[in-house]
Amino acid sequence: MMALWRIFRMVLREQPVALLRGALLGFVVLVMGAALLGLSGWFITASAAAGLAGVGATFDFFRPSAMVRFLALGRATARYGERILTHDATLRALEVLRLRLLGGLMAAPYPRMVRIRGAQALNRLTADIDALDGVPLRLFLPLLAGLAAQLVAFVVIWALVGLPVALWILLGYLIGAALIFWQTTRKTARLSRRTEAAAQAFRSRMIDLIRARRDLAVQGGLAAQAESTLNADDRRFEQWQQHDRAERLAGASLAFLGTLVAGGALWLGITLVQAGQLAAPFAGLAVFATLALAETIAPLRRAASDLGRMAEAARRVVRDTARPAPASSTATPTAGALQITDVTLHRPLSHLPLVEGFSLTIAPSETVALTGPSGSGKSTLLLAAAALHPVEAGQIALGGVSVADWPETALRDSVALLPQRSVLMAGTVAEALSLAAPSAPDSALWKVMEAVQMAQTLRARNGLQTPIGARGDGLSGGEARRLVLARVLLRNPKVLLLDEPTEGLDAATAKAVLSGARRLLPEAAILIAAHRSVEADFADRKISLA
């Protein structure tokens, strides 16, 4: 519940005026509903009593009927305003929450960012924000408005009818609703989480089916993947049915509670009337008001149904929106040699050393190639040099200052990494390059395209406006590799870390690309994880990790 409360506080801070107005209107709706039915009950009973007593001609029908119309129209207007204000405020606040979540994930440690690259994790992020719209709309605002309306009704009924009836109504609704809510959440908390997990599994398999349809068709696995997707949909529907039954049972229990409390109020009213302690019209007022107050507990059905899903989403969002405090540092970013001193690195989630006691110094303008068999730690060492992998022992320093102590912005301005796998989003070549240099003129973009041997290819198409599909669709493997290398070169770093920079290129093109990169960055220290002889031969030095 603490996570849910923190989410509600976030939403309230973003849209305080609109939410408070909406909560006030929700309270007005409930009070006017109770007043409308209470007045109607009094009016009907008083009219009947006046007729039986033979004084119907002198009974004032006009003012009560006018008040009934006023309450009916006012309640409808207040309900409309409450819906508009609370939904608009919630949607605006969730927009801010999405931005905070994105900012928190962008500031997350590199291993955490790697884990959220999959489709399932991204679907989860989207579903979590969608689930949180119920925190203000179906949980806190209805509960607060309902509790306030119950307290106001208690005071009014106590004054007009009597303490026994008022106390029965208040305690009956509060205690009964609390028991139903608690019992329902014991079932639905688990069911709602399972239902959400099943929905995410179905969505992920459907996305995989659509994205990989060509490869699945070629490999003969399309029918099997389609069957797996349908099975996931069946499990999702089965979980939804169980969850829906629990929600319907909660609704039936709340309806029965309203009937029980109204029946008790009727029995108390009849008893008081027969004892001569209460006029019949006021007994009718209490019964009808009790029926109207059932609206104050009706939102508990959806709240109890979605509580597990909302709580899980809130815990994840609160965790991911918490940005780490910026590390205090007195380091002054300056250009200098990249120094790797007695470094020991472990594999992720392992205590076995991958690189042990390794030392290397790379001076500005020098190119060093790391060689060795696959799995010897070349890529991991590049990640550690970019401060994206923890160093178990030793130190990696730039300009005499450990990369772990550099301010993040200054480090990213000075060190650029081309990993083994890079992402190209749908758009144009110019848009892909603008991620590295948003304000770079076209002349600078063409210069870097010349360096990576892509200019002639682009001129034969649509220039810098050549479209790119998702994940670089429309480009060959070598073209996509050169484009992401060009994006890295646009950063103009002091240290350039390249992992398989010429993958997918023939030897002549690979040599030309490496030479172009050096021409663009003549002062940079370049460290290459070399998987090909052309990359190793280009370097000034070769260091083996075997």
C-alpha positions in Angstrom: 0.0 0.0 0.0 2.9 2.3 0.6 3.8 2.2 -3.1 0.2 2.9 -4.1 0.2 5.9 -1.7 3.4 7.2 -3.2 2.0 7.0 -6.7 -1.2 8.8 -5.5 1.0 11.5 -4.0 2.9 11.9 -7.3 -0.4 12.3 -9.2 -1.7 14.7 -6.6 1.4 16.9 -6.8 1.1 17.1 -10.6 -2.6 18.0 -10.7 -3.6 19.1 -7.2 -6.4 21.6 -8.1 -8.2 19.4 -10.6 -8.0 16.3 -8.4 -9.2 18.2 -5.3 -12.1 19.7 -7.3 -12.9 16.3 -8.7 -12.8 14.7 -5.2 -15.1 17.5 -3.9 -17.5 16.9 -6.7 -17.5 13.2 -6.1 -18.3 13.9 -2.5 -21.1 16.2 -3.6 -22.5 13.5 -5.9 -22.7 11.0 -3.0 -24.2 13.5 -0.6 -26.8 14.7 -3.1 -27.7 11.1 -4.0 -28.3 10.3 -0.3 -30.2 13.6 0.1 -32.3 12.9 -3.0 -33.4 9.5 -2.0 -33.8 10.5 1.7 -35.9 13.4 0.8 -37.9 11.3 -1.6 -38.6 8.7 1.1 -39.7 11.4 3.5 -41.8 13.1 0.8 -43.6 9.8 -0.2 -44.2 8.8 3.4 -45.3 12.3 4.5 -47.7 12.6 1.6 -49.3 9.3 2.4 -49.6 10.2 6.0 -51.1 13.5 5.1 -53.7 11.8 2.9 -54.6 9.3 5.5 -55.0 12.1 8.1 -57.3 14.0 5.7 -55.0 17.0 5.5 -53.6 16.4 2.0 -55.1 19.7 0.7 -53.0 21.7 3.0 -49.8 19.6 2.6 -46.9 21.5 0.9 -46.1 19.5 -2.2 -44.2 22.2 -4.1 -41.1 22.9 -2.1 -40.2 19.2 -1.5 -40.8 18.4 -5.2 -38.7 21.4 -6.3 -35.9 20.2 -4.0 -36.1 16.7 -5.5 -35.7 18.1 -9.0 -32.8 20.4 -7.8 -31.0 17.4 -6.3 -31.5 15.2 -9.3 -30.2 17.8 -11.8 -27.4 18.9 -9.4 -26.3 15.3 -8.9 -26.1 14.7 -12.7 -24.1 17.9 -13.2 -21.7 17.2 -10.4 -21.1 13.7 -11.7 -20.3 15.0 -15.1 -17.9 17.6 -13.7 -16.3 15.0 -11.4 -15.6 12.6 -14.3 -14.2 15.3 -16.5 -11.9 16.8 -13.9 -10.6 13.5 -12.3 -10.0 11.7 -15.6 -8.3 14.7 -17.3 -6.1 15.3 -14.2 -5.2 11.6 -14.0 -4.3 11.4 -17.7 -2.1 14.5 -17.4 -0.4 13.2 -14.3 0.3 9.8 -15.9 1.9 11.6 -18.8 4.3 13.2 -16.4 4.8 9.8 -14.7 5.7 8.2 -18.0 8.4 10.9 -18.5 9.7 10.3 -15.0 9.8 6.6 -15.6 11.7 7.1 -18.8 14.1 9.4 -17.0 14.7 7.0 -14.2 15.4 4.1 -16.6 17.8 6.3 -18.6 19.7 7.0 -15.4 19.7 3.4 -14.4 22.9 1.3 -14.2 23.9 -0.3 -17.5 23.2 -3.9 -16.4 19.6 -2.7 -15.5 19.2 -1.1 -18.9 20.4 -4.2 -20.7 17.7 -6.3 -18.9 14.8 -4.0 -20.1 15.6 -4.3 -23.8 13.3 -7.3 -24.4 9.8 -7.0 -25.7 8.4 -8.5 -22.5 10.0 -5.9 -20.3 8.9 -3.0 -22.6 5.3 -4.4 -22.6 5.5 -4.5 -18.8 6.5 -0.8 -18.6 3.6 0.2 -20.8 1.1 -2.0 -18.9 2.3 -0.7 -15.5 1.5 2.9 -16.4 -1.9 1.9 -17.8 -2.6 0.0 -14.5 -1.9 3.1 -12.4 -4.8 5.2 -13.7 -6.9 3.2 -11.3 -5.0 4.5 -8.2 -6.7 7.8 -8.1 -9.9 7.0 -10.0 -10.9 3.7 -8.5 -9.0 3.6 -5.2 -8.2 6.7 -3.2 -10.6 9.3 -4.5 -13.7 7.1 -4.3 -12.7 5.8 -0.8 -12.1 9.2 0.5 -15.3 10.7 -1.0 -17.3 7.7 0.3 -15.9 7.9 3.8 -16.6 11.6 4.0 -20.2 11.1 2.7 -20.8 8.3 5.3 -19.7 10.7 8.1 -21.9 13.5 6.9 -24.8 11.1 6.5 -24.2 9.8 10.0 -24.4 13.3 11.5 -27.6 14.2 9.5 -29.4 11.0 10.3 -28.4 11.2 13.9 -29.9 14.7 14.0 -33.1 13.9 12.1 -33.8 10.2 12.9 -31.7 9.1 16.0 -28.4 7.7 17.0 -29.3 4.0 16.8 -30.3 4.2 13.2 -27.3 6.4 12.3 -24.9 4.2 14.1 -26.3 1.1 12.5 -25.9 2.5 9.0 -22.4 3.8 9.6 -20.9 0.7 11.3 -22.8 -1.6 9.0 -21.4 -0.1 5.9 -17.8 0.5 7.2 -17.3 -2.8 8.9 -19.1 -4.8 6.2 -17.3 -3.1 3.4 -14.0 -3.5 5.1 -14.5 -7.3 5.6 -15.7 -7.8 2.0 -12.7 -5.7 0.7 -10.2 -7.7 2.8 -11.7 -11.1 1.8 -11.9 -10.1 -1.9 -8.3 -8.8 -2.1 -7.0 -12.1 -0.6 -8.2 -13.8 -3.7 -8.0 -11.1 -6.4 -4.5 -9.9 -5.5 -3.0 -13.2 -6.7 -5.5 -13.6 -9.6 -5.0 -10.1 -10.9 -1.2 -10.6 -11.0 -1.6 -13.9 -12.8 -4.1 -12.4 -15.2 -1.7 -9.5 -16.0 1.2 -12.0 -16.4 -0.8 -14.1 -18.8 -1.8 -11.1 -20.8 1.8 -10.0 -21.1 2.9 -13.5 -22.2 0.2 -13.5 -24.9 1.2 -10.0 -26.1 4.9 -10.9 -26.2 4.3 -14.1 -28.2 2.1 -12.2 -30.6 4.8 -9.6 -31.1 7.4 -12.3 -31.6 5.1 -14.0 -34.1 4.6 -10.9 -36.2 8.2 -9.7 -36.1 9.8 -13.0 -36.8 7.2 -14.3 -39.3 9.7 -14.4 -42.2 12.3 -16.4 -40.3 9.7 -18.6 -38.8 8.2 -19.3 -42.2 11.7 -20.1 -43.7 12.5 -22.4 -40.8 9.1 -24.1 -40.8 8.2 -22.9 -37.3 5.4 -20.5 -38.1 2.6 -23.0 -37.3 4.3 -23.9 -34.0 4.7 -20.3 -32.9 1.0 -19.6 -33.9 -0.1 -22.5 -31.8 2.0 -21.3 -28.9 0.4 -17.9 -29.2 -3.1 -19.4 -29.2 -2.3 -21.4 -26.1 -1.1 -18.3 -24.3 -4.4 -16.6 -25.3 -6.3 -19.6 -23.9 -4.4 -19.3 -20.6 -5.0 -15.6 -20.5 -8.8 -16.1 -21.0 -8.9 -18.8 -18.3 -7.2 -16.5 -15.8 -9.5 -13.6 -16.8 -12.5 -15.8 -16.1 -11.3 -16.7 -12.6 -10.6 -13.1 -11.9 -14.0 -12.0 -13.3 -15.8 -14.5 -11.1 -14.0 -13.1 -8.0 -15.0 -9.6 -9.0 -18.6 -10.5 -9.6 -18.7 -12.2 -6.2 -17.4 -9.1 -4.6 -20.1 -7.1 -6.4 -22.8 -9.5 -5.2 -21.5 -9.3 -1.6 -21.5 -5.5 -1.6 -25.1 -5.5 -3.0 -26.2 -7.9 -0.3 -24.5 -5.7 2.3 -26.5 -2.7 1.1 -29.7 -4.7 1.3 -28.8 -6.0 4.8 -28.0 -2.5 6.1 -31.2 -1.1 4.5 -33.3 -3.9 6.0 -31.8 -3.2 9.4 -32.5 0.5 9.1 -36.1 -0.3 8.1 -36.6 -2.6 11.1 -35.1 0.0 13.5 -37.3 2.7 12.0 -40.4 0.6 12.3 -39.5 -0.2 15.9 -39.0 3.4 16.8 -42.2 4.5 15.0 -44.2 1.8 16.9 -42.7 3.0 20.2 -43.7 6.6 19.3 -40.2 7.8 19.3 -40.0 8.7 15.6 -42.4 10.0 13.0 -43.0 7.7 10.0 -41.7 10.1 7.4 -38.3 10.3 9.1 -38.1 6.5 9.2 -38.7 6.5 5.4 -36.0 9.1 5.1 -33.5 6.8 6.9 -34.3 3.8 4.7 -34.1 5.6 1.4 -30.9 7.4 2.5 -29.4 4.0 3.4 -30.2 2.7 -0.1 -28.4 5.7 -1.6 -25.4 5.3 0.6 -24.8 1.9 -1.0 -23.2 4.0 -3.8 -20.3 4.9 -1.5 -19.1 1.3 -1.3 -19.8 0.3 -4.9 -16.3 1.4 -6.2 -14.8 -1.2 -3.8 -15.6 -3.9 -6.3 -13.2 -2.5 -9.0 -10.7 -1.4 -6.4 -10.5 -4.9 -4.8 -10.4 -6.5 -8.2 -7.4 -4.4 -9.5 -5.5 -4.0 -6.2 -3.0 -6.7 -6.8 -2.2 -5.5 -10.4 -2.0 -1.8 -9.2 0.2 -2.7 -6.3 2.7 -4.7 -8.4 2.8 -1.9 -11.0 3.2 0.8 -8.3 6.2 -1.1 -6.7 8.0 -1.3 -10.0 7.3 2.2 -11.1 8.4 3.7 -7.7 11.6 1.6 -8.0 12.3 2.7 -11.6 11.4 6.4 -11.1 13.9 6.7 -8.2 17.0 8.2 -9.8 20.3 7.6 -8.1 21.9 10.6 -6.4 24.6 12.1 -8.6 28.0 11.2 -7.4 30.0 14.0 -5.9 33.3 14.4 -7.7 36.1 17.0 -7.9 37.5 15.4 -11.0 38.3 17.9 -13.8 37.7 16.1 -17.1 40.8 16.4 -19.3 42.2 14.6 -22.2 44.9 12.1 -21.5 45.9 8.5 -21.8 43.6 5.6 -21.1 45.3 3.6 -18.3 44.2 0.0 -17.4 46.1 -1.1 -14.3 46.0 -4.7 -12.8 42.3 -5.0 -13.7 40.3 -8.1 -12.9 36.8 -8.5 -14.4 34.1 -11.1 -13.7 31.4 -12.3 -15.9 27.9 -11.0 -15.1 26.3 -12.9 -12.3 29.4 -15.0 -11.8 32.4 -15.0 -9.4 34.8 -16.5 -11.9 37.4 -14.1 -13.3 37.2 -13.4 -17.0 40.1 -11.0 -17.2 42.7 -11.1 -14.4 45.5 -8.7 -13.6 45.4 -7.0 -17.0 47.3 -3.7 -17.6 47.5 -1.5 -20.6 48.1 2.2 -21.4 46.9 3.8 -24.6 48.2 7.2 -25.5 46.3 9.8 -27.5 46.6 9.2 -31.3 47.4 5.5 -30.6 45.4 2.5 -31.9 45.5 -0.7 -29.9 43.9 -4.0 -30.9 42.8 -6.6 -28.4 43.0 -10.1 -29.8 42.1 -13.5 -28.5 39.5 -16.3 -28.9 35.8 -15.6 -28.4 34.9 -15.4 -24.8 38.3 -14.2 -23.6 37.0 -10.9 -22.3 37.6 -8.4 -25.1 34.1 -7.0 -25.2 33.8 -7.0 -21.4 37.1 -5.0 -21.1 35.7 -2.4 -23.5 32.5 -2.1 -21.4 34.6 -1.7 -18.3 36.7 1.0 -20.0 33.4 2.8 -20.7 32.4 2.4 -17.0 29.5 0.1 -18.0 30.9 -3.0 -16.3 32.1 -3.3 -12.7 35.8 -3.7 -12.0 36.5 -6.3 -9.3 40.1 -5.2 -8.8 42.5 -2.7 -10.2 41.6 0.6 -11.9 40.7 2.1 -15.3 41.6 5.7 -15.5 41.4 8.5 -18.1 43.7 11.5 -17.7 44.8 10.1 -14.3 41.2 10.0 -12.9 39.3 6.7 -12.5 36.4 6.5 -15.0 34.2 5.6 -12.0 34.8 9.0 -10.5 34.2 11.1 -13.7 30.9 13.0 -13.9 28.6 11.0 -16.2 28.1 13.8 -18.7 31.8 14.5 -19.0 32.7 10.8 -19.3 30.2 10.3 -22.2 31.6 13.4 -23.9 35.1 12.0 -23.7 34.5 8.2 -24.2 32.5 6.7 -27.0 31.7 3.0 -27.4 30.6 1.0 -30.4 29.2 -2.3 -28.9 28.7 -5.5 -30.7 25.0 -4.9 -31.1 23.7 -1.4 -31.8 20.1 -0.3 -32.4 18.8 1.7 -35.4 15.2 3.0 -35.0 12.8 3.6 -37.8 13.3 7.0 -39.4 15.9 8.5 -41.8 19.7 8.4 -41.9 19.8 12.0 -40.8 17.5 11.2 -37.8 19.7 8.3 -36.9 22.8 10.5 -36.9 21.0 13.3 -35.0 21.0 11.1 -31.9 24.7 11.7 -31.6 24.8 15.3 -32.8 21.4 17.0 -32.9 22.7 20.3 -34.2 25.3 19.1 -36.7 24.9 20.6 -40.1 24.5 18.4 -43.2 28.1 19.1 -44.2 29.3 17.4 -41.0 27.0 14.4 -41.6 28.2 14.0 -45.2 31.8 14.2 -43.9 31.4 11.3 -41.6 29.5 9.4 -44.2 32.5 9.8 -46.5 34.7 8.5 -43.7 32.7 5.3 -43.3 32.3 4.8 -47.1 28.6 5.3 -47.1 28.3 8.6 -49.0 28.2 7.0 -52.5 25.5 4.5 -51.4 23.3 7.3 -49.9 23.7 9.5 -53.0 22.4 6.7 -55.1 19.3 6.5 -52.9 17.7 9.5 -51.2 20.7 11.1 -49.5 20.5 11.8 -45.8 16.7 11.4 -46.1 17.0 7.7 -47.0 14.4 5.9 -44.9 15.4 3.2 -42.4 13.0 0.6 -41.1 12.8 -0.7 -37.5 16.1 -2.3 -36.4 17.8 -1.0 -39.5 15.4 -2.7 -41.9 16.3 -1.6 -45.5 20.1 -1.6 -44.9 22.5 -4.5 -45.3 24.4 -5.7 -42.3 27.5 -3.9 -43.4 25.6 -0.7 -44.1 23.9 -0.7 -40.7 27.3 -1.3 -39.0 28.9 1.6 -40.8 25.9 3.9 -40.0 26.2 3.2 -36.2 29.9 3.7 -36.4 29.3 7.1 -38.1 27.0 8.0 -35.2 29.7 7.2 -32.7 32.3 9.2 -34.7 30.0 12.2 -34.6 30.5 12.4 -30.8 34.2 13.4 -31.5 35.4 11.5 -28.4 38.9 11.5 -26.8 38.7 7.7 -26.4 37.1 5.5 -29.0 36.2 1.9 -28.1 35.3 -0.3 -31.0 33.9 -3.8 -30.8 33.8 -5.6 -34.2 33.7 -2.3 -36.1 34.0 -3.9 -39.5 31.6 -6.8 -39.2 29.9 -7.6 -42.5 32.5 -5.7 -44.6 35.0 -7.0 -47.1 38.7 -6.5 -46.3 39.2 -3.5 -48.6 36.1 -1.6 -47.3 37.0 -2.5 -43.7 40.5 -1.0 -44.1 39.1 2.1 -45.7 36.5 2.6 -42.9 39.1 2.2 -40.2 41.4 4.7 -42.0 38.5 7.1 -42.3 37.7 6.9 -38.6 41.4 7.7 -37.8 41.4 10.7 -40.1 38.3 12.1 -38.4 39.8 11.6 -34.9 43.5 12.0 -35.3 44.1 12.7 -31.6 41.8 10.0 -30.2 43.0 6.9 -28.4 41.4 3.9 -30.1 40.9 0.5 -28.5 39.6 -2.2 -30.8 38.2 -5.6 -29.9 39.6 -7.2 -33.0 37.8 -10.3 -34.4 39.3 -10.0 -37.9 42.9 -9.8 -39.1 42.2 -6.5 -41.0 41.3 -4.8 -37.6 44.4 -6.2 -35.9 46.7 -5.3 -38.7 45.4 -1.7 -38.7 46.4 -1.1 -35.1 49.7 0.2 -33.9 49.9 -2.5 -31.3 48.3 -5.9 -30.7 47.5 -7.2 -27.2 46.4 -10.8 -26.8 44.0 -11.8 -24.0 44.4 -15.5 -24.7 
